[in-house]
Amino acid sequence: MTIQRLHVEKRFSEVAISGNLVHLAGQLATDLSLDIKGQTQQTLDIIDQFLADAGTDKAHIMSVTIYLKDIEKDYAAFNELWDTWVSDIEALPRTCVEAKMYKPEVLVEMTVVAVKP
């Protein structure tokens, strides 16, 4: 079985596709000066774009892992944007945890597993 990789960087690929299975690497905002809402919105927009590049969309997500730098402080604000993003589809399986990020400015990162329709 072949693996197609999209948005290949020096150390990783943003997207890997095998058959109908799509994996997105950890996605995060490009503007780390933004607050949790700004970073969350940018991250969701990037996920939408990468899923489209892979031939799928958020309605075909199998799971999402969400990493928040400060879950106590940012969980409610994150969920405001999440709830809007998923309002037109059935609830997605997700895990949300607090994690130490690779840079102090990163407030949210998400990994996604989806399928192609």
ABEGO torsion letter per residue (X at the ends): XBBBBBGBBAABBABBBBEABBBBBBBBBABAABBAAAAAAAAAAAAAAAAAAAGBBAAABABBBBBBABAAAAAAAAAAAAAAAAAABBBBBBBBBBBBBABAABABBBBBBBBBX
